[in-house]
Amino acid sequence: MWENYADFLDYRATQRRLSARFSKPNRLLLHTLAFVVAMSAAWGYLIATLIWRESQAAAFTLPVTIGFVWSIGLALHALLHYRRSAANAQQREEAVEAEMRQFIANQAQPLEQAALFEMHQRFEADLERQSRWSVGLTAFALVNVFSWFASALNMGTSWGFQMTPILALIIIGGVQLFMAWTQGRQRRSTLFTRLPLRHIFLYGIGTVLLGIASAFRMINHWDANNAVMVWGVVVLLHIIWSVLVQPFVQRVIPQLAPAAAATAEKPKHGARLALADDGELVELDDLDDDDDSAPRAARQR
């Protein structure tokens, strides 16, 4: 890819500058980890000491208040970080384009178009991987505030303590998984990217909602269980179709393959266009520029 070592050093310098444009999620990750560990430890301490307390509600008052106030601080930290992170696709693309233009301007010799396209894709991939943590941590912090608000409305419950590690695992892990799946589908087809992840996530959310509706007697418990079971069979069939059957059918019958997959993405030649005498848009032959005596004929598209 590189003609010499100096060009490679320029590339690494550009990569570092681009990364420095956005806030990294290291501090937010440490803040979130400290919150989850502290609330889990407080929950363990309360469980161990509740048997010695006469009033359960009084035992929860101070820890729940601390947890609620801290969750607000964590959410504000997350929102501030999100604004400065690489999670915004438009800001990320504009930053990559600006650095690429600067990199091209600094080169004494022009690089091949394929190398420039590869650089652009690498820069975007790096920032996309970095943004996964920003999106996941911010989503958890916002949901966590509502969880602790619900707990603060009833000081006698341990809802906030119990749900903190569960929400952290589900939301942060789920966002990481979903964004990796989405970005992977744009690059290559693997067993992981073929999974119908949207349907799987929807099934998980639907199962929880049906369970809540059943617990509050909004629907019959037997109907809820049957709906979950039938839906689960549909999800399983969808997985088998997407991962195994559909790729096999498309391999046997190429005509059934998506049109986007059949056409490889290639960088287009930067040709110059001109308007011919008859009004048709034509492409000028670069070779004609070197020979002044040759007619400036254009090739028909």
Secondary structure, DSSP 8 states (H G I E B T S, - for coil): --SSHHHHHHHHHHHHHHHHTS--THHHHHHHHHHHHHHHHHHHHHHHHGGG-S-HHHHHHHHHHHHHHHHHHHHHHHHHHHHHSTT-HHHHHHHHHHHHHHHHHH-SS---HHHHHHHHHHHHHHHHHHHHHHHHHHHHHHHHHHHHHHHHHSTT--HHHHHHHHHIIIIIHHHHHHHHHHHHHTT---HHHHS-HHHHHHHHHHHHHHHHHHHTTSS-HHHHHHHHHHHHHHHHHHHHIIIIIHHHHHHH-GGGS-HHHHS---------EEE-TTS-EEEE-GGGGG-TTS---EE--
